[in-house]
Amino acid sequence: MKCLFFLGHPAHFHLFKNIIKKLEEHGDETLVLIKSKDILEELCLNEGINFRNIYRKERRKSTLGILISFLFKYIGISKNIRKFRPEILIGSEPTLPHLGKLFGIPSFVFSEDDTHIIPQFAKIAYPFVTEIISPISCDAGKWSHKKTAYDGFHKLTYLHPSQFQPNEKVKESLPEDYFIIRTTNLSAYHDTNKKGISEDILGGLIEILEPHGNIFVTSEKPISDKFHKYVLKINPNHIHTVLSGAKIYIGDSQSMAVESALLGTPGIRFNDFANQIGVLNELEKKYGLTKGIAANDREKLYQIVREMLQVKDLKMRHREKLNKLLQDKINACDFFVWYIKNYPQSKTIHSEQPQFQYTFQ
């Protein structure tokens, strides 16, 4: 099997890194293409993943910048398809389905976002894609017939206990009690007019948390000098070790909210997506592993934080809930590797015998 992966975001690195390694261990050939995005190249280098960067410029946020980025990705990926001749195109990138149609190659788009959250992406990618790989709780809308629904989460590809163990040296370097606050740009097209943690709210959270432990802030956007002493300074590949040891996570990042839930860290997500995303709703309403608060209700945020600080065995209670989830869900990494290696027979098996997926636990 020859598989071409395109990683356009640090989150895609985490999603696919173990899948890529396992395919290679099984003797399959992989080609990993990336574009420059935040710390993506650094993550790949630190992990020892061989890659080609086909677009080294950070994309401008204007419409023209988006179009230029698309053009360069089309050209760069096309050149590599002609040379590598892959059998499957894999990623979370709208150019892959188009190129899959053009070259007659099956394309897999992995998505944990409901179509109403990413309407433009869905309109661009889903009419052309071969397979939409999504959790059962994720809504693919009118493209549901293309969806391969599995009982798990994308982030279990790298956070399932069989895939992830905290780095002991990093753990030893951390204080006993600490909290993580994550602030994002909310600059993606689907984040338009969405609000999250402002600097005013960040200051309020620090005031509440500081008497109870150390505070680490990780931010996508520049923050004021007065907050610089809180900025988390680590190898970015170790973020999940740090997150797993935190007493509480608070942020406006959807991805890190899911990660904290699956790492045994009680978390709060504070933004305008609260109660709108199927995966997070399942984690919150079925398993009680996260809590969503709308960005217009800062007093509720502060109240919930204070209440969580009063629960002495908060982490232990969260871990019990997480254990229940892990008993229910499949090992997504092993399932994906099987599905890719055996495609298209795997599609038929999964469609006719959906219970087969639970052999990957």
C-alpha positions in Angstrom: 0.0 0.0 0.0 1.3 3.5 -0.9 -0.4 6.3 1.1 0.0 10.0 0.7 -0.7 12.1 3.8 -1.2 15.9 3.8 -0.8 17.7 7.1 -2.0 21.2 7.1 -2.2 21.9 10.9 -0.5 20.7 14.1 -3.7 18.9 15.0 -3.3 16.8 11.8 0.2 15.8 12.9 -1.1 14.4 16.2 -4.0 12.6 14.4 -1.8 10.9 11.8 1.6 10.4 13.4 0.9 6.9 14.9 -1.0 5.8 11.9 1.9 6.7 9.6 4.4 4.9 11.9 2.3 1.7 12.1 1.7 1.6 8.3 5.5 1.9 7.8 6.1 -0.8 10.4 3.8 -3.1 8.4 5.9 -2.5 5.3 3.6 0.1 3.6 5.0 3.2 1.9 4.0 6.6 3.0 4.7 10.1 1.7 4.0 12.9 4.2 3.4 16.4 2.7 3.0 19.5 4.9 2.6 23.2 4.7 4.0 25.8 7.1 1.5 26.3 9.9 2.4 27.4 13.5 4.6 24.6 15.0 3.8 21.9 12.5 7.2 21.5 11.0 8.9 21.5 14.4 6.5 18.8 15.6 7.4 16.6 12.6 11.1 17.2 13.1 11.0 16.4 16.8 9.1 13.2 16.1 11.4 12.0 13.4 8.7 12.0 10.7 10.1 12.3 7.1 8.2 15.0 5.3 8.2 17.5 2.4 7.1 21.0 3.0 5.3 22.1 -0.2 4.4 25.6 1.0 6.7 27.4 3.4 4.8 30.6 3.7 2.3 31.2 6.4 -1.1 31.7 4.7 -2.5 35.2 4.8 -6.0 35.6 6.2 -7.4 37.5 3.2 -9.5 35.9 0.5 -6.6 36.4 -1.9 -4.2 34.7 0.6 -6.5 31.7 0.9 -6.7 31.4 -2.9 -3.0 31.6 -3.3 -2.5 29.0 -0.6 -5.0 26.7 -2.4 -3.2 27.1 -5.7 0.2 26.3 -4.3 -1.2 23.2 -2.5 -2.8 22.0 -5.7 0.4 22.3 -7.6 2.6 20.9 -4.8 0.4 17.9 -4.1 -0.2 17.2 -7.8 3.6 17.0 -8.5 4.1 14.5 -5.7 1.1 12.4 -6.7 2.6 12.0 -10.2 6.0 11.0 -8.8 4.9 8.9 -5.9 1.7 7.3 -7.4 -0.2 6.7 -4.2 -3.1 4.3 -3.9 -4.9 6.4 -1.2 -4.9 10.2 -0.4 -5.4 10.8 3.3 -5.8 14.0 5.3 -8.2 16.7 6.6 -7.7 19.0 3.6 -10.2 20.0 0.9 -7.7 19.8 -2.0 -7.2 16.1 -1.6 -10.8 15.1 -2.7 -10.4 17.3 -5.8 -7.1 15.8 -6.7 -8.4 12.3 -6.0 -11.1 12.8 -8.5 -8.6 14.2 -11.0 -6.2 11.3 -10.7 -8.7 8.6 -10.0 -7.4 7.9 -6.5 -9.6 7.2 -3.4 -9.5 10.1 -0.9 -10.1 9.9 2.8 -11.0 13.1 4.8 -10.9 12.6 8.6 -13.2 15.0 10.3 -14.6 15.5 13.8 -16.6 18.6 12.9 -20.3 18.6 12.1 -21.1 20.0 8.7 -23.0 22.9 10.2 -19.7 24.0 11.9 -17.6 23.7 8.8 -20.2 24.4 6.0 -17.7 25.9 3.5 -15.2 23.0 4.0 -18.0 20.5 3.5 -19.3 22.2 0.3 -15.8 22.3 -1.2 -14.6 18.8 -0.1 -17.5 16.4 0.5 -19.0 16.3 -3.0 -15.6 14.9 -4.3 -14.4 12.8 -1.4 -14.5 9.0 -1.4 -14.7 8.5 2.4 -15.5 10.8 5.3 -14.0 9.1 8.4 -15.9 10.5 11.5 -17.1 9.4 14.9 -20.6 8.2 15.3 -21.5 11.4 17.1 -20.4 13.6 14.2 -23.0 14.8 11.7 -22.0 14.6 8.0 -25.3 16.0 6.9 -26.4 15.2 3.3 -23.1 13.4 2.8 -23.8 10.8 5.5 -23.8 8.1 2.8 -20.0 8.8 2.4 -19.3 8.6 6.1 -17.5 5.7 7.7 -18.8 6.0 11.2 -16.8 4.5 14.1 -17.3 4.4 17.8 -14.4 6.5 19.0 -12.6 9.8 18.7 -9.9 11.0 16.4 -7.8 11.9 19.4 -7.7 8.4 20.6 -5.3 7.7 17.8 -2.6 9.3 19.9 -4.2 9.5 23.4 -5.5 6.0 23.9 -3.5 4.3 26.7 -2.0 1.9 24.2 -0.6 4.9 22.2 0.3 7.4 24.9 2.1 7.4 28.2 3.3 10.6 29.9 7.0 11.4 29.7 8.4 10.8 33.2 11.2 13.3 32.9 8.8 16.0 31.9 6.5 15.1 34.7 9.3 15.4 37.3 10.1 18.9 36.0 6.5 20.1 36.7 5.1 21.5 39.9 2.7 19.4 41.9 -0.4 21.6 41.4 -0.9 23.5 38.2 -3.6 24.7 35.8 -3.5 25.2 32.0 -5.3 28.0 30.3 -5.4 27.9 26.5 -6.3 30.9 24.3 -6.7 30.6 20.5 -6.9 33.1 17.6 -10.3 31.9 16.6 -9.2 33.0 13.1 -10.3 30.1 10.9 -13.1 30.8 8.5 -15.6 28.8 10.6 -14.6 30.9 13.7 -15.8 34.1 12.1 -17.5 36.3 14.8 -16.9 33.7 17.5 -15.6 34.8 20.8 -13.5 33.0 23.5 -11.1 34.0 26.3 -10.3 37.7 26.2 -7.4 39.1 28.1 -9.8 40.6 30.6 -11.3 37.1 31.3 -7.8 35.6 31.3 -6.9 38.0 34.1 -10.0 37.0 36.1 -9.2 33.3 35.7 -5.6 33.9 36.9 -6.9 35.8 40.0 -9.1 32.9 40.9 -6.6 30.1 40.2 -3.4 31.5 41.5 -4.0 30.8 45.2 -4.4 27.1 44.4 -1.4 26.4 42.3 0.8 27.4 39.4 -0.7 28.6 36.1 0.5 27.9 32.6 -0.9 29.8 29.7 -0.5 28.6 26.1 -1.7 31.0 23.5 -1.9 31.1 19.7 -2.1 34.9 19.8 0.2 37.5 21.3 -0.6 38.4 24.9 0.2 41.4 27.0 3.6 41.6 28.8 1.9 41.2 32.2 0.9 37.6 31.3 4.4 36.5 30.0 5.5 35.1 33.3 2.7 32.5 32.9 3.5 31.4 29.4 4.3 27.7 29.1 7.7 27.0 27.7 8.2 23.4 26.7 9.0 21.2 23.7 5.7 21.3 21.9 5.8 17.5 21.5 5.4 17.2 25.3 2.1 19.2 25.6 0.0 16.2 26.3 2.2 15.1 29.2 1.8 18.6 30.7 -2.0 18.5 30.0 -2.4 15.1 31.6 -0.9 16.3 34.9 -2.9 19.5 35.2 -5.6 19.9 37.9 -8.0 21.7 35.5 -7.9 22.8 31.9 -9.7 26.0 30.8 -9.7 27.2 27.2 -11.4 28.3 24.0 -9.8 25.5 22.0 -12.1 22.7 20.9 -9.3 20.3 20.2 -7.6 20.8 23.6 -10.9 20.4 25.4 -11.3 16.9 23.9 -7.6 16.1 24.6 -8.0 17.1 28.3 -11.1 15.0 28.6 -9.3 11.9 27.2 -6.2 12.5 29.3 -8.0 12.5 32.7 -8.0 16.3 33.2 -11.2 18.0 34.1 -11.8 20.8 31.6 -14.0 23.8 30.7 -14.3 25.2 27.2 -15.4 28.8 27.0 -16.5 30.0 23.6 -19.4 30.5 21.3 -19.4 26.8 20.1 -20.7 25.6 23.5 -23.5 22.9 22.9 -23.0 23.0 19.1 -20.5 20.2 18.4 -21.5 16.6 18.5 -18.3 15.1 19.7 -18.0 17.5 22.6 -21.7 17.1 23.4 -21.1 13.4 23.7 -18.1 13.9 26.0 -20.1 16.3 28.1 -23.6 14.9 28.3 -22.9 11.1 28.1 -19.7 10.9 30.0 -19.4 14.2 32.0 -15.8 14.7 30.9 -16.0 18.4 29.9 -18.2 21.4 30.3 -19.1 24.0 27.7 -19.9 27.6 28.7 -21.0 30.3 26.2 -18.6 33.2 25.8 -21.2 35.8 27.0 -21.4 34.2 30.4 -18.1 34.9 32.2 -19.7 34.9 35.6 -20.8 31.3 35.1 -17.3 30.5 34.0 -15.8 31.9 37.2 -18.5 30.2 39.3 -17.8 26.7 37.7 -14.1 27.2 38.2 -14.6 28.0 41.9 -16.8 25.0 42.3 -14.3 22.7 40.7 -11.6 24.0 43.0 -13.6 22.9 46.0 -13.8 19.2 44.9 -10.9 17.4 46.5 -11.0 14.2 44.5 -11.8 16.0 41.2 -9.2 14.2 39.1 -10.1 10.8 40.5 -13.7 11.3 39.7 -12.8 12.4 36.2 -10.5 9.3 35.8 -13.4 7.0 36.7 -15.6 8.5 34.0 -12.7 8.3 31.5 -12.3 4.6 32.3 -16.0 4.1 31.4 -15.5 5.8 28.1 -12.4 3.7 27.3 -14.4 0.6 27.9 -17.0 1.7 25.4 -14.8 3.1 22.6 -12.5 1.4 20.1 -8.7 1.9 19.7 -9.0 4.4 16.8 -5.4 4.1 15.6 -5.5 0.3 15.1 -8.9 0.5 13.5 -7.7 3.2 11.0 -4.6 1.2 10.1 -6.7 -1.9 9.4 -9.2 0.1 7.4 -6.5 1.8 5.3 -4.5 -1.4 4.7 -7.5 -3.4 3.7 -9.5 -0.9 1.7 -11.9 -1.3 -0.1 -12.6 -4.7 1.4 -12.5 -3.1 4.9 -15.3 -0.7 3.8 -17.6 -3.7 3.0 -16.8 -5.5 6.2 -17.4 -2.4 8.3 -20.6 -1.6 6.5 -22.0 -5.2 6.8 -20.6 -6.0 10.2 -20.2 -2.7 12.2 -19.6 -4.7 15.4 -16.3 -5.9 13.9 -14.8 -2.5 14.9 -15.0 -3.6 18.6 -12.2 -6.1 18.0 -10.0 -3.0 18.1 -10.2 -2.3 21.8 
